[in-house]
Amino acid sequence: MLVEAGPHQAAEWRQEHRASFWKGALPNLMFPADRSWLVSTLWDDDWTCVGGPGALVDDLVRDPILGPRARRVALDHDATPPGHRAW
């Protein structure tokens, strides 16, 4: 299902009574209308992928909170985190 929503709606569209079905509070895939970046958390994965311009990735990798948990992956490499198995 693809839903168009603003930031406020995207943060609230999964209600608590649906929590047993949905994993997490945010949609599995988010991107702006211009598709300049995306955030993806697949329903059966326990990691999140972020794709976008190099400057965005640089900011994430340098972030004091997210940086230690982030790693840059080239387009031609497997993005599966070390220690995880992609099905």
PDB file with one MODEL, atoms N, CA, C and O in Angstrom:
MODEL        1
ATOM      1  N   MET A   1       0.843  -1.148   0.000  1.00  0.00           N
ATOM      2  CA  MET A   1       0.000   0.000   0.000  1.00  0.00           C
ATOM      3  C   MET A   1       0.897   1.222   0.000  1.00  0.00           C
ATOM      4  O   MET A   1       1.887   1.259   0.731  1.00  0.00           O
ATOM      5  N   LEU A   2       0.579   2.205  -0.790  1.00  0.00           N
ATOM      6  CA  LEU A   2       1.309   3.456  -0.849  1.00  0.00           C
ATOM      7  C   LEU A   2       0.378   4.560  -0.376  1.00  0.00           C
ATOM      8  O   LEU A   2      -0.725   4.718  -0.899  1.00  0.00           O
ATOM      9  N   VAL A   3       0.822   5.314   0.605  1.00  0.00           N
ATOM     10  CA  VAL A   3       0.002   6.376   1.192  1.00  0.00           C
ATOM     11  C   VAL A   3       0.763   7.680   1.075  1.00  0.00           C
ATOM     12  O   VAL A   3       1.943   7.746   1.420  1.00  0.00           O
ATOM     13  N   GLU A   4       0.102   8.714   0.593  1.00  0.00           N
ATOM     14  CA  GLU A   4       0.707  10.038   0.555  1.00  0.00           C
ATOM     15  C   GLU A   4       0.314  10.759   1.830  1.00  0.00           C
ATOM     16  O   GLU A   4      -0.869  10.891   2.143  1.00  0.00           O
ATOM     17  N   ALA A   5       1.320  11.228   2.568  1.00  0.00           N
ATOM     18  CA  ALA A   5       1.057  11.897   3.836  1.00  0.00           C
ATOM     19  C   ALA A   5       2.156  12.902   4.110  1.00  0.00           C
ATOM     20  O   ALA A   5       3.269  12.786   3.597  1.00  0.00           O
ATOM     21  N   GLY A   6       1.834  13.876   4.914  1.00  0.00           N
ATOM     22  CA  GLY A   6       2.830  14.829   5.383  1.00  0.00           C
ATOM     23  C   GLY A   6       3.544  14.258   6.595  1.00  0.00           C
ATOM     24  O   GLY A   6       3.188  13.177   7.064  1.00  0.00           O
ATOM     25  N   PRO A   7       4.546  14.960   7.112  1.00  0.00           N
ATOM     26  CA  PRO A   7       5.302  14.452   8.261  1.00  0.00           C
ATOM     27  C   PRO A   7       4.422  14.144   9.472  1.00  0.00           C
ATOM     28  O   PRO A   7       4.630  13.136  10.147  1.00  0.00           O
ATOM     29  N   HIS A   8       3.455  14.994   9.746  1.00  0.00           N
ATOM     30  CA  HIS A   8       2.583  14.772  10.907  1.00  0.00           C
ATOM     31  C   HIS A   8       1.759  13.498  10.735  1.00  0.00           C
ATOM     32  O   HIS A   8       1.660  12.689  11.658  1.00  0.00           O
ATOM     33  N   GLN A   9       1.180  13.323   9.572  1.00  0.00           N
ATOM     34  CA  GLN A   9       0.378  12.126   9.320  1.00  0.00           C
ATOM     35  C   GLN A   9       1.250  10.867   9.322  1.00  0.00           C
ATOM     36  O   GLN A   9       0.858   9.838   9.874  1.00  0.00           O
ATOM     37  N   ALA A  10       2.414  10.950   8.714  1.00  0.00           N
ATOM     38  CA  ALA A  10       3.295   9.782   8.647  1.00  0.00           C
ATOM     39  C   ALA A  10       3.710   9.317  10.039  1.00  0.00           C
ATOM     40  O   ALA A  10       3.879   8.119  10.268  1.00  0.00           O
ATOM     41  N   ALA A  11       3.873  10.248  10.961  1.00  0.00           N
ATOM     42  CA  ALA A  11       4.273   9.893  12.319  1.00  0.00           C
ATOM     43  C   ALA A  11       3.133   9.314  13.135  1.00  0.00           C
ATOM     44  O   ALA A  11       3.375   8.691  14.169  1.00  0.00           O
ATOM     45  N   GLU A  12       1.895   9.503  12.696  1.00  0.00           N
ATOM     46  CA  GLU A  12       0.758   9.072  13.511  1.00  0.00           C
ATOM     47  C   GLU A  12      -0.181   8.080  12.835  1.00  0.00           C
ATOM     48  O   GLU A  12      -1.163   7.677  13.459  1.00  0.00           O
ATOM     49  N   TRP A  13       0.059   7.673  11.622  1.00  0.00           N
ATOM     50  CA  TRP A  13      -0.938   6.868  10.907  1.00  0.00           C
ATOM     51  C   TRP A  13      -1.040   5.443  11.413  1.00  0.00           C
ATOM     52  O   TRP A  13      -2.036   4.773  11.141  1.00  0.00           O
ATOM     53  N   ARG A  14      -0.055   4.963  12.134  1.00  0.00           N
ATOM     54  CA  ARG A  14      -0.149   3.638  12.750  1.00  0.00           C
ATOM     55  C   ARG A  14      -0.552   3.819  14.199  1.00  0.00           C
ATOM     56  O   ARG A  14       0.247   4.276  15.016  1.00  0.00           O
ATOM     57  N   GLN A  15      -1.747   3.475  14.514  1.00  0.00           N
ATOM     58  CA  GLN A  15      -2.257   3.628  15.865  1.00  0.00           C
ATOM     59  C   GLN A  15      -1.768   2.480  16.748  1.00  0.00           C
ATOM     60  O   GLN A  15      -1.402   1.416  16.249  1.00  0.00           O
ATOM     61  N   GLU A  16      -1.765   2.704  18.065  1.00  0.00           N
ATOM     62  CA  GLU A  16      -1.285   1.682  18.991  1.00  0.00           C
ATOM     63  C   GLU A  16      -2.047   0.376  18.872  1.00  0.00           C
ATOM     64  O   GLU A  16      -1.452  -0.690  19.033  1.00  0.00           O
ATOM     65  N   HIS A  17      -3.347   0.422  18.594  1.00  0.00           N
ATOM     66  CA  HIS A  17      -4.104  -0.820  18.510  1.00  0.00           C
ATOM     67  C   HIS A  17      -3.681  -1.671  17.314  1.00  0.00           C
ATOM     68  O   HIS A  17      -4.053  -2.841  17.221  1.00  0.00           O
ATOM     69  N   ARG A  18      -2.917  -1.095  16.412  1.00  0.00           N
ATOM     70  CA  ARG A  18      -2.398  -1.856  15.272  1.00  0.00           C
ATOM     71  C   ARG A  18      -0.963  -2.306  15.509  1.00  0.00           C
ATOM     72  O   ARG A  18      -0.372  -2.961  14.651  1.00  0.00           O
ATOM     73  N   ALA A  19      -0.398  -1.963  16.660  1.00  0.00           N
ATOM     74  CA  ALA A  19       1.023  -2.226  16.912  1.00  0.00           C
ATOM     75  C   ALA A  19       1.378  -3.707  16.810  1.00  0.00           C
ATOM     76  O   ALA A  19       2.512  -4.043  16.468  1.00  0.00           O
ATOM     77  N   SER A  20       0.437  -4.592  17.099  1.00  0.00           N
ATOM     78  CA  SER A  20       0.763  -6.004  17.014  1.00  0.00           C
ATOM     79  C   SER A  20       0.949  -6.451  15.567  1.00  0.00           C
ATOM     80  O   SER A  20       1.612  -7.456  15.312  1.00  0.00           O
ATOM     81  N   PHE A  21       0.372  -5.716  14.618  1.00  0.00           N
ATOM     82  CA  PHE A  21       0.509  -6.050  13.205  1.00  0.00           C
ATOM     83  C   PHE A  21       1.692  -5.316  12.583  1.00  0.00           C
ATOM     84  O   PHE A  21       2.485  -5.916  11.857  1.00  0.00           O
ATOM     85  N   TRP A  22       1.815  -4.021  12.864  1.00  0.00           N
ATOM     86  CA  TRP A  22       2.872  -3.203  12.280  1.00  0.00           C
ATOM     87  C   TRP A  22       4.063  -3.153  13.211  1.00  0.00           C
ATOM     88  O   TRP A  22       3.892  -3.101  14.429  1.00  0.00           O
ATOM     89  N   LYS A  23       5.264  -3.168  12.666  1.00  0.00           N
ATOM     90  CA  LYS A  23       6.476  -3.022  13.459  1.00  0.00           C
ATOM     91  C   LYS A  23       6.894  -1.558  13.419  1.00  0.00           C
ATOM     92  O   LYS A  23       7.210  -1.038  12.349  1.00  0.00           O
ATOM     93  N   GLY A  24       6.901  -0.904  14.534  1.00  0.00           N
ATOM     94  CA  GLY A  24       7.327   0.483  14.603  1.00  0.00           C
ATOM     95  C   GLY A  24       6.203   1.451  14.324  1.00  0.00           C
ATOM     96  O   GLY A  24       5.111   1.065  13.908  1.00  0.00           O
ATOM     97  N   ALA A  25       6.493   2.716  14.562  1.00  0.00           N
ATOM     98  CA  ALA A  25       5.465   3.734  14.425  1.00  0.00           C
ATOM     99  C   ALA A  25       5.445   4.381  13.050  1.00  0.00           C
ATOM    100  O   ALA A  25       4.429   4.955  12.658  1.00  0.00           O
ATOM    101  N   LEU A  26       6.522   4.302  12.323  1.00  0.00           N
ATOM    102  CA  LEU A  26       6.603   4.990  11.032  1.00  0.00           C
ATOM    103  C   LEU A  26       6.390   4.022   9.873  1.00  0.00           C
ATOM    104  O   LEU A  26       6.531   2.810  10.039  1.00  0.00           O
ATOM    105  N   PRO A  27       6.057   4.545   8.720  1.00  0.00           N
ATOM    106  CA  PRO A  27       5.896   3.688   7.533  1.00  0.00           C
ATOM    107  C   PRO A  27       7.197   2.965   7.184  1.00  0.00           C
ATOM    108  O   PRO A  27       8.278   3.405   7.575  1.00  0.00           O
ATOM    109  N   ASN A  28       7.095   1.868   6.458  1.00  0.00           N
ATOM    110  CA  ASN A  28       8.270   1.093   6.064  1.00  0.00           C
ATOM    111  C   ASN A  28       9.115   1.810   5.020  1.00  0.00           C
ATOM    112  O   ASN A  28      10.319   1.570   4.932  1.00  0.00           O
ATOM    113  N   LEU A  29       8.512   2.672   4.241  1.00  0.00           N
ATOM    114  CA  LEU A  29       9.221   3.389   3.186  1.00  0.00           C
ATOM    115  C   LEU A  29       8.731   4.831   3.177  1.00  0.00           C
ATOM    116  O   LEU A  29       7.532   5.092   3.083  1.00  0.00           O
ATOM    117  N   MET A  30       9.674   5.761   3.277  1.00  0.00           N
ATOM    118  CA  MET A  30       9.329   7.192   3.250  1.00  0.00           C
ATOM    119  C   MET A  30      10.247   7.902   2.267  1.00  0.00           C
ATOM    120  O   MET A  30      11.449   7.642   2.218  1.00  0.00           O
ATOM    121  N   PHE A  31       9.662   8.803   1.485  1.00  0.00           N
ATOM    122  CA  PHE A  31      10.444   9.626   0.578  1.00  0.00           C
ATOM    123  C   PHE A  31       9.623  10.854   0.217  1.00  0.00           C
ATOM    124  O   PHE A  31       8.393  10.804   0.235  1.00  0.00           O
ATOM    125  N   PRO A  32      10.300  11.971  -0.116  1.00  0.00           N
ATOM    126  CA  PRO A  32       9.564  13.171  -0.512  1.00  0.00           C
ATOM    127  C   PRO A  32       9.069  13.045  -1.952  1.00  0.00           C
ATOM    128  O   PRO A  32       9.466  12.138  -2.683  1.00  0.00           O
ATOM    129  N   ALA A  33       8.206  13.962  -2.339  1.00  0.00           N
ATOM    130  CA  ALA A  33       7.624  13.934  -3.684  1.00  0.00           C
ATOM    131  C   ALA A  33       8.693  13.969  -4.775  1.00  0.00           C
ATOM    132  O   ALA A  33       8.510  13.376  -5.838  1.00  0.00           O
ATOM    133  N   ASP A  34       9.806  14.657  -4.524  1.00  0.00           N
ATOM    134  CA  ASP A  34      10.846  14.733  -5.557  1.00  0.00           C
ATOM    135  C   ASP A  34      11.775  13.511  -5.556  1.00  0.00           C
ATOM    136  O   ASP A  34      12.684  13.419  -6.381  1.00  0.00           O
ATOM    137  N   ARG A  35      11.544  12.577  -4.630  1.00  0.00           N
ATOM    138  CA  ARG A  35      12.309  11.326  -4.524  1.00  0.00           C
ATOM    139  C   ARG A  35      13.812  11.551  -4.411  1.00  0.00           C
ATOM    140  O   ARG A  35      14.604  10.761  -4.924  1.00  0.00           O
ATOM    141  N   SER A  36      14.198  12.626  -3.741  1.00  0.00           N
ATOM    142  CA  SER A  36      15.612  12.959  -3.598  1.00  0.00           C
ATOM    143  C   SER A  36      16.299  12.144  -2.507  1.00  0.00           C
ATOM    144  O   SER A  36      17.528  12.135  -2.440  1.00  0.00           O
ATOM    145  N   TRP A  37      15.553  11.473  -1.665  1.00  0.00           N
ATOM    146  CA  TRP A  37      16.079  10.592  -0.624  1.00  0.00           C
ATOM    147  C   TRP A  37      15.003   9.583  -0.255  1.00  0.00           C
ATOM    148  O   TRP A  37      13.842   9.739  -0.632  1.00  0.00           O
ATOM    149  N   LEU A  38      15.393   8.544   0.487  1.00  0.00           N
ATOM    150  CA  LEU A  38      14.403   7.596   0.998  1.00  0.00           C
ATOM    151  C   LEU A  38      14.905   6.971   2.283  1.00  0.00           C
ATOM    152  O   LEU A  38      16.108   6.881   2.529  1.00  0.00           O
ATOM    153  N   VAL A  39      13.957   6.544   3.092  1.00  0.00           N
ATOM    154  CA  VAL A  39      14.225   5.797   4.320  1.00  0.00           C
ATOM    155  C   VAL A  39      13.405   4.518   4.212  1.00  0.00           C
ATOM    156  O   VAL A  39      12.198   4.575   3.981  1.00  0.00           O
ATOM    157  N   SER A  40      14.046   3.375   4.376  1.00  0.00           N
ATOM    158  CA  SER A  40      13.380   2.090   4.217  1.00  0.00           C
ATOM    159  C   SER A  40      13.682   1.187   5.405  1.00  0.00           C
ATOM    160  O   SER A  40      14.843   0.954   5.740  1.00  0.00           O
ATOM    161  N   THR A  41      12.634   0.685   6.034  1.00  0.00           N
ATOM    162  CA  THR A  41      12.749  -0.338   7.069  1.00  0.00           C
ATOM    163  C   THR A  41      11.778  -1.439   6.677  1.00  0.00           C
ATOM    164  O   THR A  41      10.574  -1.313   6.901  1.00  0.00           O
ATOM    165  N   LEU A  42      12.282  -2.503   6.102  1.00  0.00           N
ATOM    166  CA  LEU A  42      11.421  -3.575   5.652  1.00  0.00           C
ATOM    167  C   LEU A  42      10.793  -4.287   6.839  1.00  0.00           C
ATOM    168  O   LEU A  42      11.384  -4.347   7.917  1.00  0.00           O
ATOM    169  N   TRP A  43       9.616  -4.817   6.645  1.00  0.00           N
ATOM    170  CA  TRP A  43       8.846  -5.402   7.750  1.00  0.00           C
ATOM    171  C   TRP A  43       9.574  -6.538   8.451  1.00  0.00           C
ATOM    172  O   TRP A  43       9.343  -6.764   9.638  1.00  0.00           O
ATOM    173  N   ASP A  44      10.446  -7.260   7.754  1.00  0.00           N
ATOM    174  CA  ASP A  44      11.129  -8.385   8.373  1.00  0.00           C
ATOM    175  C   ASP A  44      12.591  -8.102   8.695  1.00  0.00           C
ATOM    176  O   ASP A  44      13.327  -9.026   9.042  1.00  0.00           O
ATOM    177  N   ASP A  45      13.030  -6.856   8.591  1.00  0.00           N
ATOM    178  CA  ASP A  45      14.403  -6.480   8.917  1.00  0.00           C
ATOM    179  C   ASP A  45      14.427  -5.723  10.240  1.00  0.00           C
ATOM    180  O   ASP A  45      13.423  -5.145  10.655  1.00  0.00           O
ATOM    181  N   ASP A  46      15.571  -5.734  10.887  1.00  0.00           N
ATOM    182  CA  ASP A  46      15.714  -4.956  12.111  1.00  0.00           C
ATOM    183  C   ASP A  46      16.715  -3.818  11.920  1.00  0.00           C
ATOM    184  O   ASP A  46      17.329  -3.347  12.878  1.00  0.00           O
ATOM    185  N   TRP A  47      16.868  -3.388  10.679  1.00  0.00           N
ATOM    186  CA  TRP A  47      17.708  -2.237  10.366  1.00  0.00           C
ATOM    187  C   TRP A  47      16.973  -1.332   9.397  1.00  0.00           C
ATOM    188  O   TRP A  47      15.972  -1.714   8.791  1.00  0.00           O
ATOM    189  N   THR A  48      17.495  -0.127   9.266  1.00  0.00           N
ATOM    190  CA  THR A  48      16.909   0.877   8.381  1.00  0.00           C
ATOM    191  C   THR A  48      17.957   1.316   7.372  1.00  0.00           C
ATOM    192  O   THR A  48      19.117   1.525   7.728  1.00  0.00           O
ATOM    193  N   CYS A  49      17.557   1.457   6.118  1.00  0.00           N
ATOM    194  CA  CYS A  49      18.435   1.953   5.062  1.00  0.00           C
ATOM    195  C   CYS A  49      18.023   3.374   4.706  1.00  0.00           C
ATOM    196  O   CYS A  49      16.834   3.686   4.639  1.00  0.00           O
ATOM    197  N   VAL A  50      18.999   4.222   4.480  1.00  0.00           N
ATOM    198  CA  VAL A  50      18.767   5.594   4.048  1.00  0.00           C
ATOM    199  C   VAL A  50      19.534   5.783   2.759  1.00  0.00           C
ATOM    200  O   VAL A  50      20.721   5.463   2.684  1.00  0.00           O
ATOM    201  N   GLY A  51      18.871   6.297   1.751  1.00  0.00           N
ATOM    202  CA  GLY A  51      19.528   6.584   0.489  1.00  0.00           C
ATOM    203  C   GLY A  51      19.308   8.034   0.122  1.00  0.00           C
ATOM    204  O   GLY A  51      18.231   8.583   0.354  1.00  0.00           O
ATOM    205  N   GLY A  52      20.309   8.645  -0.443  1.00  0.00           N
ATOM    206  CA  GLY A  52      20.169  10.044  -0.833  1.00  0.00           C
ATOM    207  C   GLY A  52      21.486  10.617  -1.294  1.00  0.00           C
ATOM    208  O   GLY A  52      22.456   9.890  -1.510  1.00  0.00           O
ATOM    209  N   PRO A  53      21.513  11.921  -1.443  1.00  0.00           N
ATOM    210  CA  PRO A  53      22.732  12.591  -1.886  1.00  0.00           C
ATOM    211  C   PRO A  53      23.888  12.357  -0.910  1.00  0.00           C
ATOM    212  O   PRO A  53      23.675  12.116   0.278  1.00  0.00           O
ATOM    213  N   GLY A  54      25.101  12.433  -1.430  1.00  0.00           N
ATOM    214  CA  GLY A  54      26.287  12.233  -0.600  1.00  0.00           C
ATOM    215  C   GLY A  54      26.322  13.114   0.631  1.00  0.00           C
ATOM    216  O   GLY A  54      26.750  12.672   1.698  1.00  0.00           O
ATOM    217  N   ALA A  55      25.876  14.361   0.498  1.00  0.00           N
ATOM    218  CA  ALA A  55      25.890  15.283   1.649  1.00  0.00           C
ATOM    219  C   ALA A  55      24.968  14.781   2.764  1.00  0.00           C
ATOM    220  O   ALA A  55      25.298  14.913   3.942  1.00  0.00           O
ATOM    221  N   LEU A  56      23.827  14.211   2.406  1.00  0.00           N
ATOM    222  CA  LEU A  56      22.916  13.656   3.408  1.00  0.00           C
ATOM    223  C   LEU A  56      23.571  12.486   4.131  1.00  0.00           C
ATOM    224  O   LEU A  56      23.523  12.403   5.358  1.00  0.00           O
ATOM    225  N   VAL A  57      24.175  11.591   3.377  1.00  0.00           N
ATOM    226  CA  VAL A  57      24.845  10.430   3.970  1.00  0.00           C
ATOM    227  C   VAL A  57      26.005  10.892   4.845  1.00  0.00           C
ATOM    228  O   VAL A  57      26.203  10.362   5.938  1.00  0.00           O
ATOM    229  N   ASP A  58      26.775  11.876   4.375  1.00  0.00           N
ATOM    230  CA  ASP A  58      27.872  12.421   5.176  1.00  0.00           C
ATOM    231  C   ASP A  58      27.358  12.940   6.512  1.00  0.00           C
ATOM    232  O   ASP A  58      27.966  12.685   7.551  1.00  0.00           O
ATOM    233  N   ASP A  59      26.245  13.664   6.492  1.00  0.00           N
ATOM    234  CA  ASP A  59      25.665  14.198   7.733  1.00  0.00           C
ATOM    235  C   ASP A  59      25.253  13.078   8.683  1.00  0.00           C
ATOM    236  O   ASP A  59      25.483  13.173   9.889  1.00  0.00           O
ATOM    237  N   LEU A  60      24.649  12.022   8.150  1.00  0.00           N
ATOM    238  CA  LEU A  60      24.242  10.903   9.005  1.00  0.00           C
ATOM    239  C   LEU A  60      25.445  10.209   9.627  1.00  0.00           C
ATOM    240  O   LEU A  60      25.440   9.884  10.815  1.00  0.00           O
ATOM    241  N   VAL A  61      26.470   9.985   8.822  1.00  0.00           N
ATOM    242  CA  VAL A  61      27.664   9.299   9.318  1.00  0.00           C
ATOM    243  C   VAL A  61      28.392  10.146  10.360  1.00  0.00           C
ATOM    244  O   VAL A  61      29.002   9.592  11.274  1.00  0.00           O
ATOM    245  N   ARG A  62      28.343  11.469  10.246  1.00  0.00           N
ATOM    246  CA  ARG A  62      29.003  12.373  11.199  1.00  0.00           C
ATOM    247  C   ARG A  62      28.152  12.677  12.427  1.00  0.00           C
ATOM    248  O   ARG A  62      28.665  13.215  13.408  1.00  0.00           O
ATOM    249  N   ASP A  63      26.878  12.348  12.393  1.00  0.00           N
ATOM    250  CA  ASP A  63      25.993  12.659  13.506  1.00  0.00           C
ATOM    251  C   ASP A  63      26.475  11.948  14.779  1.00  0.00           C
ATOM    252  O   ASP A  63      26.800  10.761  14.739  1.00  0.00           O
ATOM    253  N   PRO A  64      26.524  12.678  15.919  1.00  0.00           N
ATOM    254  CA  PRO A  64      27.040  12.060  17.144  1.00  0.00           C
ATOM    255  C   PRO A  64      26.193  10.894  17.661  1.00  0.00           C
ATOM    256  O   PRO A  64      26.725  10.012  18.335  1.00  0.00           O
ATOM    257  N   ILE A  65      24.905  10.867  17.368  1.00  0.00           N
ATOM    258  CA  ILE A  65      24.046   9.776  17.842  1.00  0.00           C
ATOM    259  C   ILE A  65      23.907   8.688  16.791  1.00  0.00           C
ATOM    260  O   ILE A  65      24.071   7.507  17.094  1.00  0.00           O
ATOM    261  N   LEU A  66      23.606   9.078  15.553  1.00  0.00           N
ATOM    262  CA  LEU A  66      23.396   8.090  14.497  1.00  0.00           C
ATOM    263  C   LEU A  66      24.697   7.564  13.899  1.00  0.00           C
ATOM    264  O   LEU A  66      24.760   6.414  13.466  1.00  0.00           O
ATOM    265  N   GLY A  67      25.723   8.391  13.872  1.00  0.00           N
ATOM    266  CA  GLY A  67      26.983   8.042  13.222  1.00  0.00           C
ATOM    267  C   GLY A  67      27.587   6.719  13.639  1.00  0.00           C
ATOM    268  O   GLY A  67      27.985   5.935  12.777  1.00  0.00           O
ATOM    269  N   PRO A  68      27.671   6.440  14.938  1.00  0.00           N
ATOM    270  CA  PRO A  68      28.261   5.165  15.352  1.00  0.00           C
ATOM    271  C   PRO A  68      27.458   3.943  14.884  1.00  0.00           C
ATOM    272  O   PRO A  68      27.983   2.830  14.852  1.00  0.00           O
ATOM    273  N   ARG A  69      26.197   4.151  14.525  1.00  0.00           N
ATOM    274  CA  ARG A  69      25.346   3.042  14.070  1.00  0.00           C
ATOM    275  C   ARG A  69      25.158   3.045  12.557  1.00  0.00           C
ATOM    276  O   ARG A  69      24.427   2.211  12.021  1.00  0.00           O
ATOM    277  N   ALA A  70      25.811   3.973  11.866  1.00  0.00           N
ATOM    278  CA  ALA A  70      25.636   4.120  10.417  1.00  0.00           C
ATOM    279  C   ALA A  70      26.900   3.676   9.683  1.00  0.00           C
ATOM    280  O   ALA A  70      28.005   3.729  10.222  1.00  0.00           O
ATOM    281  N   ARG A  71      26.708   3.244   8.452  1.00  0.00           N
ATOM    282  CA  ARG A  71      27.851   2.938   7.591  1.00  0.00           C
ATOM    283  C   ARG A  71      27.464   3.234   6.153  1.00  0.00           C
ATOM    284  O   ARG A  71      26.325   3.031   5.733  1.00  0.00           O
ATOM    285  N   ARG A  72      28.442   3.715   5.422  1.00  0.00           N
ATOM    286  CA  ARG A  72      28.243   4.030   4.012  1.00  0.00           C
ATOM    287  C   ARG A  72      28.367   2.744   3.195  1.00  0.00           C
ATOM    288  O   ARG A  72      29.267   1.935   3.422  1.00  0.00           O
ATOM    289  N   VAL A  73      27.457   2.568   2.249  1.00  0.00           N
ATOM    290  CA  VAL A  73      27.469   1.397   1.377  1.00  0.00           C
ATOM    291  C   VAL A  73      27.385   1.890  -0.060  1.00  0.00           C
ATOM    292  O   VAL A  73      26.530   2.710  -0.394  1.00  0.00           O
ATOM    293  N   ALA A  74      28.267   1.392  -0.901  1.00  0.00           N
ATOM    294  CA  ALA A  74      28.245   1.760  -2.319  1.00  0.00           C
ATOM    295  C   ALA A  74      27.051   1.099  -3.000  1.00  0.00           C
ATOM    296  O   ALA A  74      26.551   0.072  -2.541  1.00  0.00           O
ATOM    297  N   LEU A  75      26.608   1.693  -4.083  1.00  0.00           N
ATOM    298  CA  LEU A  75      25.452   1.175  -4.804  1.00  0.00           C
ATOM    299  C   LEU A  75      25.629  -0.271  -5.260  1.00  0.00           C
ATOM    300  O   LEU A  75      24.650  -1.010  -5.366  1.00  0.00           O
ATOM    301  N   ASP A  76      26.852  -0.676  -5.526  1.00  0.00           N
ATOM    302  CA  ASP A  76      27.075  -2.031  -6.029  1.00  0.00           C
ATOM    303  C   ASP A  76      27.445  -3.030  -4.926  1.00  0.00           C
ATOM    304  O   ASP A  76      27.926  -4.125  -5.220  1.00  0.00           O
ATOM    305  N   HIS A  77      27.222  -2.658  -3.656  1.00  0.00           N
ATOM    306  CA  HIS A  77      27.507  -3.548  -2.536  1.00  0.00           C
ATOM    307  C   HIS A  77      26.225  -3.952  -1.813  1.00  0.00           C
ATOM    308  O   HIS A  77      25.218  -3.247  -1.869  1.00  0.00           O
ATOM    309  N   ASP A  78      26.277  -5.081  -1.142  1.00  0.00           N
ATOM    310  CA  ASP A  78      25.161  -5.555  -0.332  1.00  0.00           C
ATOM    311  C   ASP A  78      25.030  -4.659   0.899  1.00  0.00           C
ATOM    312  O   ASP A  78      26.005  -4.454   1.623  1.00  0.00           O
ATOM    313  N   ALA A  79      23.842  -4.129   1.138  1.00  0.00           N
ATOM    314  CA  ALA A  79      23.620  -3.222   2.263  1.00  0.00           C
ATOM    315  C   ALA A  79      23.264  -3.955   3.551  1.00  0.00           C
ATOM    316  O   ALA A  79      23.038  -3.312   4.576  1.00  0.00           O
ATOM    317  N   THR A  80      23.208  -5.282   3.524  1.00  0.00           N
ATOM    318  CA  THR A  80      22.877  -6.035   4.731  1.00  0.00           C
ATOM    319  C   THR A  80      23.943  -5.776   5.793  1.00  0.00           C
ATOM    320  O   THR A  80      25.131  -5.954   5.528  1.00  0.00           O
ATOM    321  N   PRO A  81      23.534  -5.360   6.988  1.00  0.00           N
ATOM    322  CA  PRO A  81      24.523  -5.085   8.044  1.00  0.00           C
ATOM    323  C   PRO A  81      25.313  -6.332   8.434  1.00  0.00           C
ATOM    324  O   PRO A  81      24.803  -7.449   8.339  1.00  0.00           O
ATOM    325  N   PRO A  82      26.556  -6.142   8.872  1.00  0.00           N
ATOM    326  CA  PRO A  82      27.365  -7.276   9.319  1.00  0.00           C
ATOM    327  C   PRO A  82      26.617  -8.053  10.423  1.00  0.00           C
ATOM    328  O   PRO A  82      26.019  -7.458  11.319  1.00  0.00           O
ATOM    329  N   GLY A  83      26.664  -9.366  10.337  1.00  0.00           N
ATOM    330  CA  GLY A  83      26.013 -10.204  11.338  1.00  0.00           C
ATOM    331  C   GLY A  83      24.553 -10.485  11.064  1.00  0.00           C
ATOM    332  O   GLY A  83      23.924 -11.231  11.815  1.00  0.00           O
ATOM    333  N   HIS A  84      23.991  -9.908  10.005  1.00  0.00           N
ATOM    334  CA  HIS A  84      22.600 -10.129   9.643  1.00  0.00           C
ATOM    335  C   HIS A  84      22.551 -10.955   8.359  1.00  0.00           C
ATOM    336  O   HIS A  84      23.525 -11.035   7.610  1.00  0.00           O
ATOM    337  N   ARG A  85      21.411 -11.554   8.132  1.00  0.00           N
ATOM    338  CA  ARG A  85      21.221 -12.351   6.919  1.00  0.00           C
ATOM    339  C   ARG A  85      20.062 -11.783   6.119  1.00  0.00           C
ATOM    340  O   ARG A  85      18.965 -11.607   6.647  1.00  0.00           O
ATOM    341  N   ALA A  86      20.301 -11.497   4.854  1.00  0.00           N
ATOM    342  CA  ALA A  86      19.241 -11.017   3.973  1.00  0.00           C
ATOM    343  C   ALA A  86      18.545 -12.234   3.383  1.00  0.00           C
ATOM    344  O   ALA A  86      19.209 -13.159   2.916  1.00  0.00           O
ATOM    345  N   TRP A  87      17.238 -12.246   3.399  1.00  0.00           N
ATOM    346  CA  TRP A  87      16.476 -13.383   2.880  1.00  0.00           C
ATOM    347  C   TRP A  87      16.165 -13.110   1.466  1.00  0.00           C
ATOM    348  O   TRP A  87      15.525 -13.928   0.805  1.00  0.00           O
TER     349      TRP A  87
ENDMDL
END
